[in-house]
Amino acid sequence: MLKIAFWGGLMKYDINGKVVDPIHGAGVITEISDQMVSGEICECVVIEIVVGKKRVMVPTESLLEAELRPVVSSEDLDEALSELFKEPDELPKDWRRRIEKLKDRVHSGEPREVAKAIRDIIARSVLNKMNPSEKRVLNEAINVFAGEVALVRNIRSDSARELIKRSAQQGVQQNIESNKSDQESDGVTGEPESTESAKEASKPGKGSGAAKSRKKSSVKK
């Protein structure tokens, strides 16, 4: 077992330990051994990433900078999944700033922030077609989140991906219906005119001036 001290306590790394890399996602430690990195031999924590089956080697001397952490508890994961059903945040209109904000969330290492990124992209896509950058960030976010969901729930990564996408879509639909219901309860019905206006327009002589004017203008001299 490898133990690394940091200001918040002691982080333990062991074979078969389930950890999360903020950039690559969740995985399982397969070995702690000497590896060749950038032309030099150094002790590394070797992680097999759940989604994509990538092999990531993190030098032990860089573990603090890499910000590896254990997977969250089942309760904390449920809290993160609940973010998919909450009202989405408003994203910047400028696409560069929007992508930057979303990437910061995805690479934060916090499952709740990753879930928010997924929710906000999907919610925005209801009215605005996703551009290629948004599609890439969404796919990355789902992969990062799915790895942790798979490890905590002990399910396949593809099942975790489907769970996340289905939950996000359900959450967006629920928010749309809730907002529609709120508008209706506030009296916003979308009717073009009131009943009184309709009655006035139906009275004899109302609106006839415009009709007469149009009739006169159509008479040839």
PyMOL CGO cylinders between C-alpha atoms (Angstrom):
from pymol import cmd
from pymol.cgo import CYLINDER

trace = [
    CYLINDER, 0.00, 0.00, 0.00, 1.21, 3.48, -0.90, 0.3, 1, 1, 1, 1, 1, 1,
    CYLINDER, 1.21, 3.48, -0.90, 0.33, 6.36, 1.43, 0.3, 1, 1, 1, 1, 1, 1,
    CYLINDER, 0.33, 6.36, 1.43, 0.63, 10.01, 0.43, 0.3, 1, 1, 1, 1, 1, 1,
    CYLINDER, 0.63, 10.01, 0.43, 0.26, 12.76, 3.02, 0.3, 1, 1, 1, 1, 1, 1,
    CYLINDER, 0.26, 12.76, 3.02, -1.43, 16.01, 2.03, 0.3, 1, 1, 1, 1, 1, 1,
    CYLINDER, -1.43, 16.01, 2.03, -2.81, 18.99, 3.92, 0.3, 1, 1, 1, 1, 1, 1,
    CYLINDER, -2.81, 18.99, 3.92, -6.30, 17.47, 4.24, 0.3, 1, 1, 1, 1, 1, 1,
    CYLINDER, -6.30, 17.47, 4.24, -5.16, 14.09, 5.59, 0.3, 1, 1, 1, 1, 1, 1,
    CYLINDER, -5.16, 14.09, 5.59, -3.68, 10.86, 4.27, 0.3, 1, 1, 1, 1, 1, 1,
    CYLINDER, -3.68, 10.86, 4.27, -4.54, 9.40, 0.87, 0.3, 1, 1, 1, 1, 1, 1,
    CYLINDER, -4.54, 9.40, 0.87, -4.04, 5.64, 0.50, 0.3, 1, 1, 1, 1, 1, 1,
    CYLINDER, -4.04, 5.64, 0.50, -3.34, 3.96, -2.83, 0.3, 1, 1, 1, 1, 1, 1,
    CYLINDER, -3.34, 3.96, -2.83, -3.57, 0.19, -3.04, 0.3, 1, 1, 1, 1, 1, 1,
    CYLINDER, -3.57, 0.19, -3.04, -3.96, -2.47, -5.72, 0.3, 1, 1, 1, 1, 1, 1,
    CYLINDER, -3.96, -2.47, -5.72, -7.63, -2.73, -6.80, 0.3, 1, 1, 1, 1, 1, 1,
    CYLINDER, -7.63, -2.73, -6.80, -8.31, 0.65, -5.25, 0.3, 1, 1, 1, 1, 1, 1,
    CYLINDER, -8.31, 0.65, -5.25, -11.03, 2.64, -7.03, 0.3, 1, 1, 1, 1, 1, 1,
    CYLINDER, -11.03, 2.64, -7.03, -9.92, 6.18, -7.82, 0.3, 1, 1, 1, 1, 1, 1,
    CYLINDER, -9.92, 6.18, -7.82, -10.89, 9.13, -10.00, 0.3, 1, 1, 1, 1, 1, 1,
    CYLINDER, -10.89, 9.13, -10.00, -8.53, 11.10, -12.20, 0.3, 1, 1, 1, 1, 1, 1,
    CYLINDER, -8.53, 11.10, -12.20, -10.06, 14.55, -12.95, 0.3, 1, 1, 1, 1, 1, 1,
    CYLINDER, -10.06, 14.55, -12.95, -8.96, 14.41, -16.59, 0.3, 1, 1, 1, 1, 1, 1,
    CYLINDER, -8.96, 14.41, -16.59, -9.35, 10.74, -17.54, 0.3, 1, 1, 1, 1, 1, 1,
    CYLINDER, -9.35, 10.74, -17.54, -12.16, 9.65, -15.22, 0.3, 1, 1, 1, 1, 1, 1,
    CYLINDER, -12.16, 9.65, -15.22, -12.64, 6.76, -12.81, 0.3, 1, 1, 1, 1, 1, 1,
    CYLINDER, -12.64, 6.76, -12.81, -10.56, 3.62, -12.80, 0.3, 1, 1, 1, 1, 1, 1,
    CYLINDER, -10.56, 3.62, -12.80, -8.99, 0.81, -10.81, 0.3, 1, 1, 1, 1, 1, 1,
    CYLINDER, -8.99, 0.81, -10.81, -5.37, 0.70, -9.65, 0.3, 1, 1, 1, 1, 1, 1,
    CYLINDER, -5.37, 0.70, -9.65, -3.82, -2.37, -11.27, 0.3, 1, 1, 1, 1, 1, 1,
    CYLINDER, -3.82, -2.37, -11.27, -0.26, -1.97, -9.99, 0.3, 1, 1, 1, 1, 1, 1,
    CYLINDER, -0.26, -1.97, -9.99, 2.21, 0.28, -8.21, 0.3, 1, 1, 1, 1, 1, 1,
    CYLINDER, 2.21, 0.28, -8.21, 5.58, -0.28, -9.83, 0.3, 1, 1, 1, 1, 1, 1,
    CYLINDER, 5.58, -0.28, -9.83, 8.53, 1.23, -11.64, 0.3, 1, 1, 1, 1, 1, 1,
    CYLINDER, 8.53, 1.23, -11.64, 7.61, 2.43, -15.12, 0.3, 1, 1, 1, 1, 1, 1,
    CYLINDER, 7.61, 2.43, -15.12, 9.32, 4.27, -17.96, 0.3, 1, 1, 1, 1, 1, 1,
    CYLINDER, 9.32, 4.27, -17.96, 7.92, 7.81, -18.12, 0.3, 1, 1, 1, 1, 1, 1,
    CYLINDER, 7.92, 7.81, -18.12, 9.41, 10.47, -20.41, 0.3, 1, 1, 1, 1, 1, 1,
    CYLINDER, 9.41, 10.47, -20.41, 12.60, 8.46, -20.77, 0.3, 1, 1, 1, 1, 1, 1,
    CYLINDER, 12.60, 8.46, -20.77, 13.09, 7.93, -17.04, 0.3, 1, 1, 1, 1, 1, 1,
    CYLINDER, 13.09, 7.93, -17.04, 12.31, 5.10, -14.65, 0.3, 1, 1, 1, 1, 1, 1,
    CYLINDER, 12.31, 5.10, -14.65, 10.08, 6.15, -11.76, 0.3, 1, 1, 1, 1, 1, 1,
    CYLINDER, 10.08, 6.15, -11.76, 7.56, 4.62, -9.39, 0.3, 1, 1, 1, 1, 1, 1,
    CYLINDER, 7.56, 4.62, -9.39, 4.03, 4.97, -10.75, 0.3, 1, 1, 1, 1, 1, 1,
    CYLINDER, 4.03, 4.97, -10.75, 0.45, 4.25, -9.81, 0.3, 1, 1, 1, 1, 1, 1,
    CYLINDER, 0.45, 4.25, -9.81, -1.00, 2.45, -12.84, 0.3, 1, 1, 1, 1, 1, 1,
    CYLINDER, -1.00, 2.45, -12.84, -4.74, 2.94, -13.36, 0.3, 1, 1, 1, 1, 1, 1,
    CYLINDER, -4.74, 2.94, -13.36, -7.03, 1.18, -15.81, 0.3, 1, 1, 1, 1, 1, 1,
    CYLINDER, -7.03, 1.18, -15.81, -9.74, 3.69, -16.72, 0.3, 1, 1, 1, 1, 1, 1,
    CYLINDER, -9.74, 3.69, -16.72, -13.22, 2.14, -16.76, 0.3, 1, 1, 1, 1, 1, 1,
    CYLINDER, -13.22, 2.14, -16.76, -14.59, 3.91, -19.85, 0.3, 1, 1, 1, 1, 1, 1,
    CYLINDER, -14.59, 3.91, -19.85, -12.35, 3.39, -22.85, 0.3, 1, 1, 1, 1, 1, 1,
    CYLINDER, -12.35, 3.39, -22.85, -10.05, 0.95, -21.04, 0.3, 1, 1, 1, 1, 1, 1,
    CYLINDER, -10.05, 0.95, -21.04, -7.16, 3.41, -21.12, 0.3, 1, 1, 1, 1, 1, 1,
    CYLINDER, -7.16, 3.41, -21.12, -4.04, 2.79, -19.05, 0.3, 1, 1, 1, 1, 1, 1,
    CYLINDER, -4.04, 2.79, -19.05, -2.88, 5.84, -17.12, 0.3, 1, 1, 1, 1, 1, 1,
    CYLINDER, -2.88, 5.84, -17.12, 0.44, 5.99, -15.27, 0.3, 1, 1, 1, 1, 1, 1,
    CYLINDER, 0.44, 5.99, -15.27, 0.83, 8.63, -12.58, 0.3, 1, 1, 1, 1, 1, 1,
    CYLINDER, 0.83, 8.63, -12.58, 4.30, 9.06, -11.00, 0.3, 1, 1, 1, 1, 1, 1,
    CYLINDER, 4.30, 9.06, -11.00, 4.01, 8.81, -7.22, 0.3, 1, 1, 1, 1, 1, 1,
    CYLINDER, 4.01, 8.81, -7.22, 5.89, 12.09, -6.87, 0.3, 1, 1, 1, 1, 1, 1,
    CYLINDER, 5.89, 12.09, -6.87, 3.11, 13.78, -8.89, 0.3, 1, 1, 1, 1, 1, 1,
    CYLINDER, 3.11, 13.78, -8.89, 0.10, 12.29, -7.12, 0.3, 1, 1, 1, 1, 1, 1,
    CYLINDER, 0.10, 12.29, -7.12, -0.76, 15.51, -5.29, 0.3, 1, 1, 1, 1, 1, 1,
    CYLINDER, -0.76, 15.51, -5.29, -0.66, 17.53, -8.51, 0.3, 1, 1, 1, 1, 1, 1,
    CYLINDER, -0.66, 17.53, -8.51, -2.74, 14.88, -10.31, 0.3, 1, 1, 1, 1, 1, 1,
    CYLINDER, -2.74, 14.88, -10.31, -5.47, 15.29, -7.64, 0.3, 1, 1, 1, 1, 1, 1,
    CYLINDER, -5.47, 15.29, -7.64, -6.45, 11.63, -7.61, 0.3, 1, 1, 1, 1, 1, 1,
    CYLINDER, -6.45, 11.63, -7.61, -9.23, 10.85, -5.15, 0.3, 1, 1, 1, 1, 1, 1,
    CYLINDER, -9.23, 10.85, -5.15, -11.22, 7.79, -4.06, 0.3, 1, 1, 1, 1, 1, 1,
    CYLINDER, -11.22, 7.79, -4.06, -14.62, 7.24, -5.67, 0.3, 1, 1, 1, 1, 1, 1,
    CYLINDER, -14.62, 7.24, -5.67, -17.49, 8.84, -3.77, 0.3, 1, 1, 1, 1, 1, 1,
    CYLINDER, -17.49, 8.84, -3.77, -19.91, 7.01, -1.49, 0.3, 1, 1, 1, 1, 1, 1,
    CYLINDER, -19.91, 7.01, -1.49, -23.25, 5.71, -2.74, 0.3, 1, 1, 1, 1, 1, 1,
    CYLINDER, -23.25, 5.71, -2.74, -25.02, 8.56, -0.94, 0.3, 1, 1, 1, 1, 1, 1,
    CYLINDER, -25.02, 8.56, -0.94, -22.78, 11.21, -2.52, 0.3, 1, 1, 1, 1, 1, 1,
    CYLINDER, -22.78, 11.21, -2.52, -23.29, 9.62, -5.93, 0.3, 1, 1, 1, 1, 1, 1,
    CYLINDER, -23.29, 9.62, -5.93, -27.07, 9.86, -5.50, 0.3, 1, 1, 1, 1, 1, 1,
    CYLINDER, -27.07, 9.86, -5.50, -26.64, 13.55, -4.68, 0.3, 1, 1, 1, 1, 1, 1,
    CYLINDER, -26.64, 13.55, -4.68, -24.64, 14.01, -7.89, 0.3, 1, 1, 1, 1, 1, 1,
    CYLINDER, -24.64, 14.01, -7.89, -27.24, 12.16, -9.97, 0.3, 1, 1, 1, 1, 1, 1,
    CYLINDER, -27.24, 12.16, -9.97, -29.97, 14.36, -8.50, 0.3, 1, 1, 1, 1, 1, 1,
    CYLINDER, -29.97, 14.36, -8.50, -28.31, 17.37, -10.16, 0.3, 1, 1, 1, 1, 1, 1,
    CYLINDER, -28.31, 17.37, -10.16, -29.52, 16.00, -13.50, 0.3, 1, 1, 1, 1, 1, 1,
    CYLINDER, -29.52, 16.00, -13.50, -33.11, 16.73, -12.43, 0.3, 1, 1, 1, 1, 1, 1,
    CYLINDER, -33.11, 16.73, -12.43, -32.57, 20.27, -11.16, 0.3, 1, 1, 1, 1, 1, 1,
    CYLINDER, -32.57, 20.27, -11.16, -33.24, 23.53, -12.98, 0.3, 1, 1, 1, 1, 1, 1,
    CYLINDER, -33.24, 23.53, -12.98, -30.35, 24.15, -15.41, 0.3, 1, 1, 1, 1, 1, 1,
    CYLINDER, -30.35, 24.15, -15.41, -27.98, 27.08, -14.99, 0.3, 1, 1, 1, 1, 1, 1,
    CYLINDER, -27.98, 27.08, -14.99, -27.81, 29.78, -17.64, 0.3, 1, 1, 1, 1, 1, 1,
    CYLINDER, -27.81, 29.78, -17.64, -24.68, 29.36, -19.74, 0.3, 1, 1, 1, 1, 1, 1,
    CYLINDER, -24.68, 29.36, -19.74, -22.67, 32.19, -21.36, 0.3, 1, 1, 1, 1, 1, 1,
    CYLINDER, -22.67, 32.19, -21.36, -23.95, 33.17, -24.80, 0.3, 1, 1, 1, 1, 1, 1,
    CYLINDER, -23.95, 33.17, -24.80, -20.43, 33.39, -26.21, 0.3, 1, 1, 1, 1, 1, 1,
    CYLINDER, -20.43, 33.39, -26.21, -19.56, 29.84, -27.27, 0.3, 1, 1, 1, 1, 1, 1,
    CYLINDER, -19.56, 29.84, -27.27, -15.89, 30.10, -26.27, 0.3, 1, 1, 1, 1, 1, 1,
    CYLINDER, -15.89, 30.10, -26.27, -16.74, 31.20, -22.74, 0.3, 1, 1, 1, 1, 1, 1,
    CYLINDER, -16.74, 31.20, -22.74, -19.48, 28.57, -22.62, 0.3, 1, 1, 1, 1, 1, 1,
    CYLINDER, -19.48, 28.57, -22.62, -17.10, 25.75, -23.56, 0.3, 1, 1, 1, 1, 1, 1,
    CYLINDER, -17.10, 25.75, -23.56, -14.49, 27.01, -21.10, 0.3, 1, 1, 1, 1, 1, 1,
    CYLINDER, -14.49, 27.01, -21.10, -17.01, 27.00, -18.25, 0.3, 1, 1, 1, 1, 1, 1,
    CYLINDER, -17.01, 27.00, -18.25, -18.25, 23.53, -19.14, 0.3, 1, 1, 1, 1, 1, 1,
    CYLINDER, -18.25, 23.53, -19.14, -14.72, 22.10, -19.38, 0.3, 1, 1, 1, 1, 1, 1,
    CYLINDER, -14.72, 22.10, -19.38, -13.86, 23.56, -15.98, 0.3, 1, 1, 1, 1, 1, 1,
    CYLINDER, -13.86, 23.56, -15.98, -16.80, 21.66, -14.53, 0.3, 1, 1, 1, 1, 1, 1,
    CYLINDER, -16.80, 21.66, -14.53, -15.94, 18.40, -16.28, 0.3, 1, 1, 1, 1, 1, 1,
    CYLINDER, -15.94, 18.40, -16.28, -12.29, 18.55, -15.14, 0.3, 1, 1, 1, 1, 1, 1,
    CYLINDER, -12.29, 18.55, -15.14, -13.11, 19.70, -11.60, 0.3, 1, 1, 1, 1, 1, 1,
    CYLINDER, -13.11, 19.70, -11.60, -12.98, 16.14, -10.28, 0.3, 1, 1, 1, 1, 1, 1,
    CYLINDER, -12.98, 16.14, -10.28, -16.31, 16.70, -8.53, 0.3, 1, 1, 1, 1, 1, 1,
    CYLINDER, -16.31, 16.70, -8.53, -19.16, 14.43, -9.71, 0.3, 1, 1, 1, 1, 1, 1,
    CYLINDER, -19.16, 14.43, -9.71, -21.83, 17.05, -8.96, 0.3, 1, 1, 1, 1, 1, 1,
    CYLINDER, -21.83, 17.05, -8.96, -20.06, 19.59, -11.19, 0.3, 1, 1, 1, 1, 1, 1,
    CYLINDER, -20.06, 19.59, -11.19, -19.74, 17.02, -13.98, 0.3, 1, 1, 1, 1, 1, 1,
    CYLINDER, -19.74, 17.02, -13.98, -23.46, 16.24, -13.67, 0.3, 1, 1, 1, 1, 1, 1,
    CYLINDER, -23.46, 16.24, -13.67, -24.28, 19.96, -13.91, 0.3, 1, 1, 1, 1, 1, 1,
    CYLINDER, -24.28, 19.96, -13.91, -22.30, 20.22, -17.15, 0.3, 1, 1, 1, 1, 1, 1,
    CYLINDER, -22.30, 20.22, -17.15, -24.24, 17.29, -18.64, 0.3, 1, 1, 1, 1, 1, 1,
    CYLINDER, -24.24, 17.29, -18.64, -27.59, 18.73, -17.51, 0.3, 1, 1, 1, 1, 1, 1,
    CYLINDER, -27.59, 18.73, -17.51, -26.89, 22.23, -18.82, 0.3, 1, 1, 1, 1, 1, 1,
    CYLINDER, -26.89, 22.23, -18.82, -25.68, 21.09, -22.25, 0.3, 1, 1, 1, 1, 1, 1,
    CYLINDER, -25.68, 21.09, -22.25, -28.69, 18.82, -22.79, 0.3, 1, 1, 1, 1, 1, 1,
    CYLINDER, -28.69, 18.82, -22.79, -31.11, 21.47, -21.51, 0.3, 1, 1, 1, 1, 1, 1,
    CYLINDER, -31.11, 21.47, -21.51, -29.64, 24.08, -23.84, 0.3, 1, 1, 1, 1, 1, 1,
    CYLINDER, -29.64, 24.08, -23.84, -29.88, 21.71, -26.82, 0.3, 1, 1, 1, 1, 1, 1,
    CYLINDER, -29.88, 21.71, -26.82, -33.70, 21.80, -26.58, 0.3, 1, 1, 1, 1, 1, 1,
    CYLINDER, -33.70, 21.80, -26.58, -33.71, 25.30, -28.10, 0.3, 1, 1, 1, 1, 1, 1,
    CYLINDER, -33.71, 25.30, -28.10, -30.20, 25.52, -29.57, 0.3, 1, 1, 1, 1, 1, 1,
    CYLINDER, -30.20, 25.52, -29.57, -28.53, 22.90, -31.72, 0.3, 1, 1, 1, 1, 1, 1,
    CYLINDER, -28.53, 22.90, -31.72, -25.32, 21.63, -30.15, 0.3, 1, 1, 1, 1, 1, 1,
    CYLINDER, -25.32, 21.63, -30.15, -22.15, 22.66, -31.95, 0.3, 1, 1, 1, 1, 1, 1,
    CYLINDER, -22.15, 22.66, -31.95, -19.27, 20.17, -32.38, 0.3, 1, 1, 1, 1, 1, 1,
    CYLINDER, -19.27, 20.17, -32.38, -17.41, 21.52, -29.32, 0.3, 1, 1, 1, 1, 1, 1,
    CYLINDER, -17.41, 21.52, -29.32, -20.45, 21.08, -27.09, 0.3, 1, 1, 1, 1, 1, 1,
    CYLINDER, -20.45, 21.08, -27.09, -20.93, 17.53, -28.38, 0.3, 1, 1, 1, 1, 1, 1,
    CYLINDER, -20.93, 17.53, -28.38, -17.32, 16.67, -27.52, 0.3, 1, 1, 1, 1, 1, 1,
    CYLINDER, -17.32, 16.67, -27.52, -17.59, 18.16, -24.03, 0.3, 1, 1, 1, 1, 1, 1,
    CYLINDER, -17.59, 18.16, -24.03, -20.89, 16.34, -23.43, 0.3, 1, 1, 1, 1, 1, 1,
    CYLINDER, -20.89, 16.34, -23.43, -19.42, 13.00, -24.49, 0.3, 1, 1, 1, 1, 1, 1,
    CYLINDER, -19.42, 13.00, -24.49, -16.36, 13.56, -22.30, 0.3, 1, 1, 1, 1, 1, 1,
    CYLINDER, -16.36, 13.56, -22.30, -18.54, 14.54, -19.33, 0.3, 1, 1, 1, 1, 1, 1,
    CYLINDER, -18.54, 14.54, -19.33, -20.73, 11.46, -19.69, 0.3, 1, 1, 1, 1, 1, 1,
    CYLINDER, -20.73, 11.46, -19.69, -17.65, 9.21, -19.90, 0.3, 1, 1, 1, 1, 1, 1,
    CYLINDER, -17.65, 9.21, -19.90, -16.05, 10.77, -16.82, 0.3, 1, 1, 1, 1, 1, 1,
    CYLINDER, -16.05, 10.77, -16.82, -19.27, 10.51, -14.81, 0.3, 1, 1, 1, 1, 1, 1,
    CYLINDER, -19.27, 10.51, -14.81, -20.17, 7.04, -16.11, 0.3, 1, 1, 1, 1, 1, 1,
    CYLINDER, -20.17, 7.04, -16.11, -16.90, 5.56, -14.89, 0.3, 1, 1, 1, 1, 1, 1,
    CYLINDER, -16.90, 5.56, -14.89, -17.60, 6.60, -11.31, 0.3, 1, 1, 1, 1, 1, 1,
    CYLINDER, -17.60, 6.60, -11.31, -21.26, 5.54, -11.53, 0.3, 1, 1, 1, 1, 1, 1,
    CYLINDER, -21.26, 5.54, -11.53, -20.16, 2.12, -12.82, 0.3, 1, 1, 1, 1, 1, 1,
    CYLINDER, -20.16, 2.12, -12.82, -17.66, 1.58, -10.00, 0.3, 1, 1, 1, 1, 1, 1,
    CYLINDER, -17.66, 1.58, -10.00, -19.95, 2.77, -7.20, 0.3, 1, 1, 1, 1, 1, 1,
    CYLINDER, -19.95, 2.77, -7.20, -23.09, 1.01, -8.49, 0.3, 1, 1, 1, 1, 1, 1,
    CYLINDER, -23.09, 1.01, -8.49, -21.11, -2.04, -9.65, 0.3, 1, 1, 1, 1, 1, 1,
    CYLINDER, -21.11, -2.04, -9.65, -22.62, -1.96, -13.14, 0.3, 1, 1, 1, 1, 1, 1,
    CYLINDER, -22.62, -1.96, -13.14, -21.24, -1.97, -16.68, 0.3, 1, 1, 1, 1, 1, 1,
    CYLINDER, -21.24, -1.97, -16.68, -19.94, 1.31, -18.05, 0.3, 1, 1, 1, 1, 1, 1,
    CYLINDER, -19.94, 1.31, -18.05, -22.38, 1.26, -20.99, 0.3, 1, 1, 1, 1, 1, 1,
    CYLINDER, -22.38, 1.26, -20.99, -25.27, 0.78, -18.54, 0.3, 1, 1, 1, 1, 1, 1,
    CYLINDER, -25.27, 0.78, -18.54, -23.94, 3.72, -16.53, 0.3, 1, 1, 1, 1, 1, 1,
    CYLINDER, -23.94, 3.72, -16.53, -23.85, 5.87, -19.67, 0.3, 1, 1, 1, 1, 1, 1,
    CYLINDER, -23.85, 5.87, -19.67, -27.45, 4.99, -20.49, 0.3, 1, 1, 1, 1, 1, 1,
    CYLINDER, -27.45, 4.99, -20.49, -28.53, 5.73, -16.92, 0.3, 1, 1, 1, 1, 1, 1,
    CYLINDER, -28.53, 5.73, -16.92, -26.94, 9.18, -17.06, 0.3, 1, 1, 1, 1, 1, 1,
    CYLINDER, -26.94, 9.18, -17.06, -28.36, 10.10, -20.47, 0.3, 1, 1, 1, 1, 1, 1,
    CYLINDER, -28.36, 10.10, -20.47, -31.83, 8.84, -19.60, 0.3, 1, 1, 1, 1, 1, 1,
    CYLINDER, -31.83, 8.84, -19.60, -31.85, 10.68, -16.26, 0.3, 1, 1, 1, 1, 1, 1,
    CYLINDER, -31.85, 10.68, -16.26, -30.65, 13.92, -17.85, 0.3, 1, 1, 1, 1, 1, 1,
    CYLINDER, -30.65, 13.92, -17.85, -33.32, 13.78, -20.57, 0.3, 1, 1, 1, 1, 1, 1,
    CYLINDER, -33.32, 13.78, -20.57, -36.03, 13.01, -18.00, 0.3, 1, 1, 1, 1, 1, 1,
    CYLINDER, -36.03, 13.01, -18.00, -34.83, 15.89, -15.86, 0.3, 1, 1, 1, 1, 1, 1,
    CYLINDER, -34.83, 15.89, -15.86, -34.94, 18.34, -18.75, 0.3, 1, 1, 1, 1, 1, 1,
    CYLINDER, -34.94, 18.34, -18.75, -38.45, 17.20, -19.73, 0.3, 1, 1, 1, 1, 1, 1,
    CYLINDER, -38.45, 17.20, -19.73, -39.69, 17.51, -16.15, 0.3, 1, 1, 1, 1, 1, 1,
    CYLINDER, -39.69, 17.51, -16.15, -38.34, 21.06, -15.91, 0.3, 1, 1, 1, 1, 1, 1,
    CYLINDER, -38.34, 21.06, -15.91, -40.02, 22.01, -19.20, 0.3, 1, 1, 1, 1, 1, 1,
    CYLINDER, -40.02, 22.01, -19.20, -43.37, 20.67, -17.99, 0.3, 1, 1, 1, 1, 1, 1,
    CYLINDER, -43.37, 20.67, -17.99, -42.93, 22.33, -14.59, 0.3, 1, 1, 1, 1, 1, 1,
    CYLINDER, -42.93, 22.33, -14.59, -42.19, 25.72, -16.16, 0.3, 1, 1, 1, 1, 1, 1,
    CYLINDER, -42.19, 25.72, -16.16, -45.17, 25.35, -18.49, 0.3, 1, 1, 1, 1, 1, 1,
    CYLINDER, -45.17, 25.35, -18.49, -47.42, 24.55, -15.54, 0.3, 1, 1, 1, 1, 1, 1,
    CYLINDER, -47.42, 24.55, -15.54, -46.11, 27.59, -13.64, 0.3, 1, 1, 1, 1, 1, 1,
    CYLINDER, -46.11, 27.59, -13.64, -46.87, 29.85, -16.61, 0.3, 1, 1, 1, 1, 1, 1,
    CYLINDER, -46.87, 29.85, -16.61, -50.41, 28.52, -16.86, 0.3, 1, 1, 1, 1, 1, 1,
    CYLINDER, -50.41, 28.52, -16.86, -51.01, 29.02, -13.14, 0.3, 1, 1, 1, 1, 1, 1,
    CYLINDER, -51.01, 29.02, -13.14, -49.80, 32.62, -13.52, 0.3, 1, 1, 1, 1, 1, 1,
    CYLINDER, -49.80, 32.62, -13.52, -52.46, 33.22, -16.17, 0.3, 1, 1, 1, 1, 1, 1,
    CYLINDER, -52.46, 33.22, -16.17, -50.21, 33.13, -19.22, 0.3, 1, 1, 1, 1, 1, 1,
    CYLINDER, -50.21, 33.13, -19.22, -52.48, 31.29, -21.65, 0.3, 1, 1, 1, 1, 1, 1,
    CYLINDER, -52.48, 31.29, -21.65, -51.19, 32.54, -24.95, 0.3, 1, 1, 1, 1, 1, 1,
    CYLINDER, -51.19, 32.54, -24.95, -54.65, 33.79, -26.08, 0.3, 1, 1, 1, 1, 1, 1,
    CYLINDER, -54.65, 33.79, -26.08, -54.31, 36.67, -28.56, 0.3, 1, 1, 1, 1, 1, 1,
    CYLINDER, -54.31, 36.67, -28.56, -57.04, 38.86, -27.06, 0.3, 1, 1, 1, 1, 1, 1,
    CYLINDER, -57.04, 38.86, -27.06, -59.40, 39.04, -24.12, 0.3, 1, 1, 1, 1, 1, 1,
    CYLINDER, -59.40, 39.04, -24.12, -63.08, 38.06, -24.21, 0.3, 1, 1, 1, 1, 1, 1,
    CYLINDER, -63.08, 38.06, -24.21, -64.11, 41.72, -23.87, 0.3, 1, 1, 1, 1, 1, 1,
    CYLINDER, -64.11, 41.72, -23.87, -61.98, 42.66, -26.89, 0.3, 1, 1, 1, 1, 1, 1,
    CYLINDER, -61.98, 42.66, -26.89, -63.57, 39.89, -28.90, 0.3, 1, 1, 1, 1, 1, 1,
    CYLINDER, -63.57, 39.89, -28.90, -67.06, 41.11, -27.95, 0.3, 1, 1, 1, 1, 1, 1,
    CYLINDER, -67.06, 41.11, -27.95, -66.22, 44.68, -28.96, 0.3, 1, 1, 1, 1, 1, 1,
    CYLINDER, -66.22, 44.68, -28.96, -64.92, 43.53, -32.31, 0.3, 1, 1, 1, 1, 1, 1,
    CYLINDER, -64.92, 43.53, -32.31, -68.13, 41.55, -32.96, 0.3, 1, 1, 1, 1, 1, 1,
    CYLINDER, -68.13, 41.55, -32.96, -70.48, 44.54, -32.43, 0.3, 1, 1, 1, 1, 1, 1,
    CYLINDER, -70.48, 44.54, -32.43, -72.14, 45.97, -35.56, 0.3, 1, 1, 1, 1, 1, 1,
    CYLINDER, -72.14, 45.97, -35.56, -70.20, 48.82, -37.06, 0.3, 1, 1, 1, 1, 1, 1,
    CYLINDER, -70.20, 48.82, -37.06, -66.97, 48.00, -35.25, 0.3, 1, 1, 1, 1, 1, 1,
    CYLINDER, -66.97, 48.00, -35.25, -64.12, 47.75, -37.68, 0.3, 1, 1, 1, 1, 1, 1,
    CYLINDER, -64.12, 47.75, -37.68, -66.36, 48.72, -40.63, 0.3, 1, 1, 1, 1, 1, 1,
    CYLINDER, -66.36, 48.72, -40.63, -64.43, 51.95, -41.25, 0.3, 1, 1, 1, 1, 1, 1,
    CYLINDER, -64.43, 51.95, -41.25, -61.33, 50.05, -42.25, 0.3, 1, 1, 1, 1, 1, 1,
    CYLINDER, -61.33, 50.05, -42.25, -63.39, 47.76, -44.47, 0.3, 1, 1, 1, 1, 1, 1,
    CYLINDER, -63.39, 47.76, -44.47, -65.06, 50.75, -46.19, 0.3, 1, 1, 1, 1, 1, 1,
    CYLINDER, -65.06, 50.75, -46.19, -61.70, 52.38, -46.70, 0.3, 1, 1, 1, 1, 1, 1,
    CYLINDER, -61.70, 52.38, -46.70, -60.34, 49.25, -48.34, 0.3, 1, 1, 1, 1, 1, 1,
    CYLINDER, -60.34, 49.25, -48.34, -63.46, 49.04, -50.52, 0.3, 1, 1, 1, 1, 1, 1,
    CYLINDER, -63.46, 49.04, -50.52, -63.08, 52.65, -51.69, 0.3, 1, 1, 1, 1, 1, 1,
    CYLINDER, -63.08, 52.65, -51.69, -59.43, 52.16, -52.52, 0.3, 1, 1, 1, 1, 1, 1,
    CYLINDER, -59.43, 52.16, -52.52, -60.29, 49.26, -54.79, 0.3, 1, 1, 1, 1, 1, 1,
    CYLINDER, -60.29, 49.26, -54.79, -62.69, 51.33, -56.97, 0.3, 1, 1, 1, 1, 1, 1,
    CYLINDER, -62.69, 51.33, -56.97, -61.13, 52.32, -60.26, 0.3, 1, 1, 1, 1, 1, 1,
    CYLINDER, -61.13, 52.32, -60.26, -61.63, 55.91, -61.43, 0.3, 1, 1, 1, 1, 1, 1,
]
cmd.load_cgo(trace, "trace")
